[in-house]
Amino acid sequence: MSTENPIRNNVNFATPRSFGTTLKSHLKETFFPDDPFRQFRNDKSGGRVIKKAVQYFIPIFEWLPNYNLRLFRFDVLADSSFVPPLIYAVFGNSKHLAVGTVAACSLLIGNTIGEKVSYQDDPNLYLHLVFTATFFTGIFQTLLGLLRLGILVDFLSHSTITGFMGGTATLICLQQLKGIFGLKHFTTKTDAVSVLRAILQNRKEEGIAIGRSFAIMTNEQVDGNKEIMAFGLMNIVGSFTSCYLTTGPFSKTAVNYNAGCKTAMSNVVMAIGMMLTLLFLAPLFSHTPLVALSAIIMSAMLGLINYGEIYHLFKVDKFDFVICISCFLGVAFISMNYGLMISIGLALARTLLYAARPATCRLGRIPNSYLYRDTEQYPGLTRVPGVLALQLGSPIYFANSNYIRERILRWIREEEDISNAKESVVEHILLDLSGVTSIDTTGIETLIEIRKMLEAKSIKIAIINPRLEVMEKMIRSHFVDMIGKESIFLSIEDAVEASLFSMSEQKQQQQQDDFV
């Protein structure tokens, strides 16, 4: 074992950033993760800056100057409410999204308004409330976009959306049984039990995130906040022209994409086609049998129940499967609102559980290398006698600090249990904080407590590769002064070499003392 002082890489102990700089950085990462203003930085021409700003906030000015008849041919082929598509063509960010009504939104509005007003008893009031709901939905969406709160949509997990769409499709299919069986009396409730009960009681009677999915296929950049704002403006303007709540349905967008649309001009063509239909063809559809419409709707809705995806969730992640099934059953048998709340609640509980019980692992050295990896994932790694290297994989804050403290002490006890007389007990604890993105005051106090506990056991502690924010708080709280700058390392290898050198010196000193 070498007794030479090991060479170590320098750790940056620069003065912590100011509060304003830190706040600006956090706000940028929270509300502007895509850095939308990067295109204006190096352009000092006022005219070009204004032009880029107009193109950014009103995307039609970006693609319309380069529009040609060849693109128009594809957009015409992709043609399938009149006003909403025009508004989206001006403010929308996606080239392939086709706007229209969505069954899930229709069911939500029908469930909410139907509890107060019956469309059969007072159809005028019912329509007024529908248009009012469309207006306030647009206001809410626009505010979400302006305040850059599209991040809230991230809490709708993939499993939640899968279960929600499946449950919604089931409800809509059951609702169409009224038209297929020709029932004159039917329930206004939207749970499966009430719908099936209505069918049995009348058995004697006869007679978001879609645009982004397609953007991935074409390497197109879609700004979620701009999309929400475009939807909001679309619904606000549409509500004044008696238009129904409009968004980006998956099925219509899929048809639009597969038909070969190239730009948002397809929505303009759609609006023109819808206008002509409303003016000249609407009377013809009044004679369409209700049973035919019900069959068409059921056929479309059955495709929304993604059995393959549900089975995939079951194989990959059982908790995601539980969230999906909970949403599906909640929507189908209780109500859409409760189904969503149950699934989102489970997803949030899982998130909190991950945060409160972060992943920690013991590190060992891969033979014939300087790499350190999880000993559970890679069995047979080399253990360094007297050194316990641990890796923390999440922020340290009040919710998980106690767990982290107890987990570290447990690692020490386990390490001491597997040590025998020929092996040295733990003398150095190395905490790899490269995966710790942030730490609060409770987390700092926890590190101080851990240091005191280890000091009482004559165990030294070293910190490895703390990130910028973590380092700043450790400096401000004087934690760095407590353990000493010499106890903070840039890599695990540096820390291990320093620990071995320290143990070697201590052993030599002890031998000299015994000799004397």
ZAMARGU-4260 file (C-alpha; in steps of 0.2 Angstrom, whole numbers, plus 5000, padded with zeros to 4 digits):
<rodrens>
0) 5000/5000/5000 | 5007/5017/4995 | 5011/5029/5008 | 5013/5044/4996 | 5000/5058/4997
5) 4988/5054/4983 | 4985/5067/4969 | 4967/5073/4969 | 4957/5083/4957 | 4953/5101/4963
10) 4935/5104/4970 | 4927/5121/4965 | 4924/5130/4982 | 4919/5147/4973 | 4908/5160/4982
15) 4890/5155/4981 | 4879/5164/4969 | 4868/5178/4974 | 4850/5175/4978 | 4844/5184/4962
20) 4855/5173/4951 | 4849/5157/4960 | 4831/5163/4959 | 4832/5167/4940 | 4840/5150/4937
25) 4826/5141/4946 | 4812/5151/4938 | 4820/5148/4921 | 4821/5129/4923 | 4803/5128/4930
30) 4794/5139/4918 | 4806/5140/4903 | 4814/5123/4902 | 4815/5125/4883 | 4823/5142/4883
35) 4811/5150/4871 | 4820/5166/4870 | 4837/5159/4864 | 4834/5165/4846 | 4834/5183/4852
40) 4850/5183/4861 | 4863/5186/4847 | 4852/5196/4836 | 4854/5215/4838 | 4843/5221/4824
45) 4827/5228/4831 | 4817/5223/4815 | 4823/5205/4815 | 4819/5204/4834 | 4801/5210/4831
50) 4799/5199/4816 | 4805/5183/4826 | 4794/5188/4841 | 4779/5189/4829 | 4783/5173/4822
55) 4785/5165/4839 | 4769/5171/4846 | 4759/5169/4830 | 4766/5154/4821 | 4756/5157/4805
60) 4768/5171/4800 | 4782/5158/4801 | 4776/5145/4789 | 4764/5156/4778 | 4777/5166/4768
65) 4785/5149/4762 | 4768/5141/4758 | 4765/5135/4740 | 4753/5126/4730 | 4762/5109/4732
70) 4759/5110/4751 | 4741/5116/4748 | 4738/5100/4738 | 4743/5089/4753 | 4733/5100/4765
75) 4717/5099/4754 | 4719/5080/4754 | 4720/5080/4773 | 4703/5090/4775 | 4690/5082/4784
80) 4665/5120/4820 | 4671/5132/4808 | 4679/5146/4818 | 4691/5135/4830 | 4701/5128/4816
85) 4704/5145/4809 | 4710/5152/4826 | 4722/5137/4828 | 4729/5139/4811 | 4735/5156/4816
90) 4741/5153/4834 | 4744/5134/4834 | 4762/5127/4835 | 4759/5109/4828 | 4759/5106/4809
95) 4749/5090/4810 | 4736/5093/4824 | 4718/5093/4818 | 4706/5102/4830 | 4689/5096/4834
100) 4678/5090/4848 | 4683/5075/4859 | 4671/5062/4866 | 4679/5064/4884 | 4676/5082/4885
105) 4659/5080/4879 | 4655/5067/4892 | 4663/5079/4906 | 4653/5094/4900 | 4637/5083/4899
110) 4640/5076/4916 | 4643/5093/4924 | 4629/5103/4916 | 4617/5089/4915 | 4616/5089/4934
115) 4609/5106/4934 | 4599/5108/4918 | 4591/5095/4907 | 4593/5097/4888 | 4576/5090/4886
120) 4567/5102/4898 | 4576/5118/4893 | 4587/5116/4878 | 4591/5135/4876 | 4598/5136/4893
125) 4608/5120/4891 | 4616/5127/4875 | 4620/5143/4884 | 4628/5134/4898 | 4638/5124/4886
130) 4645/5139/4877 | 4648/5148/4894 | 4658/5132/4899 | 4668/5133/4883 | 4672/5152/4886
135) 4678/5149/4903 | 4688/5134/4898 | 4697/5145/4885 | 4700/5158/4898 | 4708/5145/4909
140) 4718/5137/4895 | 4725/5154/4890 | 4730/5159/4907 | 4739/5142/4909 | 4749/5146/4893
145) 4753/5164/4898 | 4759/5159/4915 | 4769/5145/4908 | 4759/5132/4919 | 4759/5118/4906
150) 4770/5109/4918 | 4754/5104/4927 | 4749/5093/4913 | 4765/5082/4918 | 4755/5075/4933
155) 4744/5066/4921 | 4754/5050/4919 | 4754/5039/4904 | 4745/5025/4914 | 4732/5038/4919
160) 4728/5044/4902 | 4727/5025/4896 | 4714/5021/4909 | 4705/5037/4907 | 4703/5035/4888
165) 4698/5016/4890 | 4685/5021/4904 | 4678/5035/4893 | 4676/5024/4878 | 4667/5011/4888
170) 4655/5024/4894 | 4652/5031/4877 | 4649/5014/4870 | 4636/5010/4883 | 4628/5027/4880
175) 4626/5022/4862 | 4615/5007/4866 | 4601/5019/4868 | 4601/5023/4849 | 4605/5005/4845
180) 4590/4997/4855 | 4579/5012/4851 | 4576/5016/4869 | 4565/5032/4872 | 4569/5034/4891
185) 4587/5033/4896 | 4597/5039/4911 | 4607/5055/4912 | 4620/5048/4923 | 4637/5043/4916
190) 4642/5027/4926 | 4641/5010/4919 | 4630/5003/4932 | 4617/5017/4929 | 4618/5015/4910
195) 4616/4996/4911 | 4601/4998/4923 | 4592/5010/4911 | 4594/4997/4897 | 4587/4983/4908
200) 4573/4993/4914 | 4568/4998/4897 | 4571/4981/4889 | 4553/4980/4882 | 4554/4996/4872
205) 4558/4994/4854 | 4565/5005/4840 | 4733/5084/4878 | 4748/5078/4872 | 4742/5072/4854
210) 4751/5085/4844 | 4767/5081/4853 | 4765/5063/4849 | 4765/5066/4830 | 4778/5079/4832
215) 4790/5066/4838 | 4787/5056/4821 | 4794/5071/4811 | 4806/5078/4823 | 4795/5093/4825
220) 4797/5105/4840 | 4780/5108/4849 | 4779/5121/4863 | 4766/5114/4876 | 4763/5131/4883
225) 4760/5139/4866 | 4748/5125/4862 | 4738/5127/4878 | 4737/5146/4874 | 4731/5142/4856
230) 4718/5131/4862 | 4712/5144/4875 | 4711/5158/4861 | 4702/5145/4850 | 4688/5141/4863
235) 4686/5160/4868 | 4683/5165/4851 | 4673/5150/4847 | 4661/5152/4862 | 4656/5169/4854
240) 4651/5161/4838 | 4641/5146/4846 | 4655/5134/4844 | 4657/5119/4855 | 4672/5115/4866
245) 4687/5111/4854 | 4703/5102/4857 | 4715/5091/4847 | 4707/5073/4845 | 4719/5059/4843
250) 4709/5050/4829 | 4706/5066/4819 | 4725/5070/4820 | 4730/5053/4815 | 4719/5054/4799
255) 4726/5071/4796 | 4744/5065/4798 | 4741/5049/4787 | 4733/5059/4774 | 4749/5069/4772
260) 4746/5086/4779 | 4761/5097/4779 | 4756/5113/4788 | 4742/5120/4799 | 4733/5126/4782
265) 4724/5109/4784 | 4714/5117/4798 | 4709/5132/4786 | 4703/5119/4773 | 4694/5110/4787
270) 4685/5126/4792 | 4680/5130/4774 | 4674/5112/4772 | 4664/5113/4788 | 4656/5130/4783
275) 4650/5123/4767 | 4643/5107/4776 | 4634/5118/4788 | 4627/5129/4774 | 4622/5116/4761
280) 4623/5098/4768 | 4617/5100/4786 | 4598/5096/4781 | 4604/5079/4773 | 4611/5073/4789
285) 4595/5076/4799 | 4588/5060/4790 | 4603/5049/4796 | 4596/5035/4807 | 4601/5036/4825
290) 4606/5018/4825 | 4618/5021/4811 | 4626/5035/4821 | 4627/5025/4837 | 4636/5011/4827
295) 4649/5023/4820 | 4652/5030/4837 | 4654/5013/4845 | 4666/5007/4832 | 4677/5023/4834
300) 4677/5021/4853 | 4681/5003/4854 | 4698/5008/4846 | 4702/5019/4861 | 4703/5004/4873
305) 4721/5000/4871 | 4722/4982/4877 | 4740/4980/4872 | 4745/4995/4881 | 4736/4989/4897
310) 4745/4972/4896 | 4762/4981/4893 | 4759/4991/4909 | 4756/4975/4918 | 4772/4967/4912
315) 4783/4982/4914 | 4777/4991/4930 | 4763/4984/4941 | 4760/5000/4950 | 4757/5009/4933
320) 4745/4995/4929 | 4736/4998/4946 | 4734/5017/4942 | 4728/5013/4924 | 4715/5000/4930
325) 4709/5012/4945 | 4706/5026/4932 | 4697/5014/4920 | 4686/5007/4934 | 4683/5023/4943
330) 4678/5032/4926 | 4667/5017/4921 | 4658/5013/4938 | 4659/5029/4948 | 4661/5045/4938
335) 4674/5053/4927 | 4679/5066/4940 | 4681/5052/4954 | 4691/5041/4942 | 4703/5055/4937
340) 4705/5060/4955 | 4708/5042/4961 | 4722/5039/4947 | 4730/5056/4950 | 4730/5053/4969
345) 4739/5036/4966 | 4751/5044/4955 | 4755/5058/4967 | 4756/5045/4981 | 4769/5036/4971
350) 4779/5052/4968 | 4779/5056/4986 | 4784/5038/4990 | 4799/5039/4978 | 4804/5056/4986
355) 4802/5050/5004 | 4811/5034/5001 | 4825/5038/4989 | 4836/5025/4981 | 4853/5022/4990
360) 4866/5009/4986 | 4883/5003/4992 | 4897/5005/4979 | 4910/4993/4975 | 4925/4994/4963
365) 4924/4984/4946 | 4940/4973/4946 | 4954/4980/4936 | 4946/4997/4934 | 4943/5013/4943
370) 4924/5012/4941 | 4912/5010/4956 | 4895/5003/4954 | 4880/4997/4964 | 4885/4980/4972
375) 4867/4974/4971 | 4867/4977/4952 | 4884/4970/4949 | 4888/4956/4961 | 4906/4951/4964
380) 4913/4969/4965 | 4929/4972/4975 | 4926/4979/4993 | 4939/4991/5000 | 4943/4986/5018
385) 4938/5000/5030 | 4929/5010/5017 | 4911/5011/5014 | 4905/5020/4999 | 4887/5025/4997
390) 4877/5034/4984 | 4862/5044/4986 | 4851/5046/4971 | 4838/5060/4975 | 4837/5077/4983
395) 4839/5078/5002 | 4825/5087/5011 | 4813/5086/5026 | 4803/5072/5019 | 4817/5060/5017
400) 4831/5066/5028 | 4826/5055/5043 | 4826/5040/5031 | 4843/5044/5024 | 4850/5045/5041
405) 4843/5029/5047 | 4848/5020/5030 | 4866/5026/5032 | 4867/5020/5050 | 4860/5003/5044
410) 4873/5002/5030 | 4886/5004/5043 | 4878/4990/5055 | 4877/4978/5040 | 4895/4982/5035
415) 4901/4978/5053 | 4890/4962/5053 | 4899/4955/5038 | 4916/4960/5044 | 4927/4947/5053
420) 4942/4947/5063 | 4954/4948/5048 | 4945/4963/5040 | 4945/4981/5047 | 4929/4989/5053
425) 4922/5004/5044 | 4934/5019/5047 | 4928/5030/5032 | 4911/5034/5025 | 4911/5041/5007
430) 4894/5049/5002 | 4892/5051/4983 | 4881/5066/4981 | 4882/5067/4962 | 4864/5062/4961
435) 4858/5074/4974 | 4851/5089/4964 | 4846/5099/4979 | 4846/5100/4998 | 4836/5110/5011
440) 4840/5116/5028 | 4833/5100/5036 | 4845/5090/5024 | 4860/5100/5030 | 4855/5097/5048
445) 4854/5079/5044 | 4872/5078/5037 | 4878/5087/5052 | 4869/5074/5063 | 4876/5060/5053
450) 4894/5068/5055 | 4892/5069/5074 | 4886/5051/5075 | 4900/5045/5065 | 4913/5055/5074
455) 4907/5047/5090 | 4911/5030/5082 | 4928/5037/5076 | 4922/5036/5058 | 4927/5049/5046
460) 4915/5056/5033 | 4919/5062/5015 | 4908/5070/5002 | 4910/5066/4984 | 4905/5077/4969
465) 4892/5089/4977 | 4882/5098/4963 | 4882/5117/4962 | 4867/5121/4973 | 4871/5108/4986
470) 4889/5115/4987 | 4883/5133/4989 | 4871/5128/5004 | 4885/5117/5012 | 4896/5133/5011
475) 4883/5145/5018 | 4878/5133/5032 | 4897/5131/5036 | 4896/5112/5034 | 4911/5113/5023
480) 4921/5121/5037 | 4915/5108/5049 | 4921/5093/5039 | 4936/5103/5031 | 4938/5106/5012
485) 4950/5091/5012 | 4935/5080/5015 | 4927/5085/4999 | 4932/5076/4983 | 4928/5076/4965
490) 4928/5058/4962 | 4926/5041/4971 | 4943/5036/4966 | 4951/5051/4974 | 4941/5049/4990
495) 4946/5030/4991 | 4964/5034/4988 | 4964/5048/5002 | 4955/5036/5014 | 4968/5022/5011
500) 4982/5034/5013 | 4974/5041/5029 | 4972/5023/5036 | 4990/5019/5031 | 4997/5034/5040
505) 4986/5030/5056 | 4992/5012/5056 | 5010/5017/5054 | 5008/5030/5068 | 5000/5016/5079
510) 5014/5004/5076 | 5027/5018/5081 | 5017/5021/5097 | 5017/5003/5101 | 5035/5001/5098
515) 5039/5016/5109
</rodrens>
